[in-house]
Amino acid sequence: MPSDVQELRPKPPESEKITINLGFVDLGHIDLMVKDGFYSNRTDFIRTAIRNQLERHADVVKQSTIRKGLDLGLRNYTRADLEAARQAGEMLHINVLGLASIAQDVTADLARATIGSVSVLGALHATPAVKAALADRTR
């Protein structure tokens, strides 16, 4: 990034790395599909397989998302959001399927005073101090 350009807000990552264990025969089958040109690499195969399974079960996932009252996608919680909740005497209940992000300038004390519970299916991005402060409220 040029020195005269200031980044206003860091861009959150669009994905998260996971590790899976596969048997050698399954891995061999994947490598064969890659070698024969069906997929560009192992990751392409695995992503496609996961997307196909999610699409196959889309109705069940949608119903469960609605039933559990989950916010779907990316949900950002700013310092202003938390301060407004504190001023209103309200506790926030974070319930997200996707990525929940608590701003870097949110203190552990502010998070503790305004967040009653955290349930994230996906990923939670927050400072280590905020995560530690909310550990007993995180499911």
C-alpha positions as CSV (number, residue, x, y, z in Angstrom):
1,M,0.0,0.0,0.0
2,P,1.5,3.4,-0.9
3,S,2.6,5.5,2.0
4,D,0.2,8.4,1.4
5,V,-2.9,6.0,1.5
6,Q,-4.3,5.2,5.0
7,E,-6.4,2.2,5.5
8,L,-9.6,3.3,7.3
9,R,-10.8,-0.2,8.3
10,P,-8.9,-3.4,7.8
11,K,-10.6,-5.8,5.4
12,P,-11.8,-8.9,7.2
13,P,-10.6,-12.3,5.8
14,E,-13.1,-13.9,3.5
15,S,-12.3,-17.4,4.6
16,E,-10.8,-19.4,7.4
17,K,-8.3,-22.2,7.1
18,I,-9.4,-25.6,8.4
19,T,-7.6,-28.9,8.6
20,I,-9.1,-32.3,7.8
21,N,-7.8,-35.8,8.0
22,L,-8.5,-38.1,5.1
23,G,-7.8,-41.7,4.5
24,F,-5.1,-42.5,1.9
25,V,-7.6,-44.1,-0.5
26,D,-9.9,-41.0,-0.4
27,L,-6.9,-38.8,-0.9
28,G,-5.8,-40.9,-3.8
29,H,-9.2,-40.6,-5.4
30,I,-9.0,-36.8,-5.1
31,D,-5.5,-36.8,-6.5
32,L,-6.7,-38.9,-9.5
33,M,-9.6,-36.5,-10.1
34,V,-7.1,-33.6,-10.0
35,K,-4.6,-35.4,-12.3
36,D,-7.3,-36.2,-14.8
37,G,-8.3,-32.5,-14.9
38,F,-11.7,-32.6,-13.2
39,Y,-10.4,-30.2,-10.5
40,S,-7.5,-27.8,-10.4
41,N,-6.2,-29.0,-7.0
42,R,-7.2,-30.8,-3.8
43,T,-8.6,-27.6,-2.3
44,D,-10.9,-27.0,-5.4
45,F,-12.2,-30.5,-5.0
46,I,-12.9,-30.2,-1.3
47,R,-14.5,-26.8,-1.6
48,T,-16.8,-28.1,-4.4
49,A,-17.7,-31.1,-2.3
50,I,-18.6,-29.0,0.7
51,R,-20.7,-26.5,-1.4
52,N,-22.5,-29.5,-3.0
53,Q,-23.4,-30.9,0.5
54,L,-24.5,-27.4,1.7
55,E,-26.7,-27.0,-1.4
56,R,-28.1,-30.5,-0.9
57,H,-29.2,-29.6,2.7
58,A,-30.1,-25.9,2.0
59,D,-33.7,-26.2,3.1
60,V,-32.8,-27.9,6.4
61,V,-30.1,-25.3,7.1
62,K,-32.5,-22.4,6.2
63,Q,-35.2,-23.7,8.6
64,S,-32.7,-24.2,11.4
65,T,-31.3,-20.7,10.9
66,I,-34.8,-19.2,11.2
67,R,-35.7,-21.4,14.1
68,K,-32.6,-20.4,16.0
69,G,-32.9,-16.8,15.1
70,L,-29.4,-16.6,13.6
71,D,-28.0,-13.5,11.8
72,L,-26.7,-14.9,8.6
73,G,-23.4,-13.6,7.0
74,L,-21.1,-10.9,8.4
75,R,-22.1,-9.0,11.5
76,N,-19.9,-6.2,12.8
77,Y,-20.2,-4.8,16.4
78,T,-18.6,-1.4,16.7
79,R,-17.6,0.4,19.8
80,A,-20.5,2.8,19.1
81,D,-23.0,-0.1,18.9
82,L,-21.9,-1.3,22.3
83,E,-21.8,2.1,23.9
84,A,-25.4,2.7,22.6
85,A,-26.5,-0.6,24.2
86,R,-24.9,0.4,27.5
87,Q,-26.5,3.9,27.4
88,A,-29.9,2.2,26.7
89,G,-29.4,-0.3,29.5
90,E,-29.6,-3.2,27.0
91,M,-27.5,-6.4,26.7
92,L,-26.7,-7.6,23.3
93,H,-27.0,-11.3,22.4
94,I,-24.7,-12.2,19.5
95,N,-26.2,-15.1,17.5
96,V,-24.5,-15.4,14.2
97,L,-24.0,-18.0,11.4
98,G,-21.0,-16.7,9.5
99,L,-18.6,-14.2,10.9
100,A,-19.1,-12.0,14.0
101,S,-16.6,-9.3,14.4
102,I,-16.2,-7.1,17.5
103,A,-14.2,-3.9,16.7
104,Q,-10.6,-3.7,17.8
105,D,-11.2,-0.6,19.9
106,V,-13.8,-2.3,22.1
107,T,-12.4,-2.9,25.6
108,A,-12.9,-6.0,27.6
109,D,-14.9,-4.0,30.2
110,L,-17.2,-2.6,27.5
111,A,-17.8,-6.0,26.0
112,R,-18.5,-7.5,29.4
113,A,-20.9,-4.7,30.3
114,T,-22.9,-5.0,27.1
115,I,-22.7,-8.5,25.7
116,G,-24.9,-11.0,27.5
117,S,-24.2,-14.1,25.3
118,V,-22.2,-15.1,22.2
119,S,-23.1,-18.0,19.9
120,V,-21.3,-18.1,16.6
121,L,-21.4,-20.8,14.1
122,G,-18.4,-19.9,11.9
123,A,-15.9,-17.5,13.3
124,L,-15.6,-14.8,15.9
125,H,-13.0,-12.1,15.4
126,A,-12.2,-10.0,18.5
127,T,-9.2,-9.1,20.5
128,P,-7.8,-11.8,22.8
129,A,-8.8,-9.6,25.8
130,V,-12.4,-9.3,24.6
131,K,-12.6,-13.1,23.9
132,A,-11.3,-13.8,27.3
133,A,-13.8,-11.4,28.9
134,L,-16.6,-13.1,27.1
135,A,-15.4,-16.7,27.6
136,D,-18.0,-17.6,30.2
137,R,-20.8,-16.2,27.9
138,T,-19.7,-18.0,24.7
139,R,-21.3,-21.2,23.6
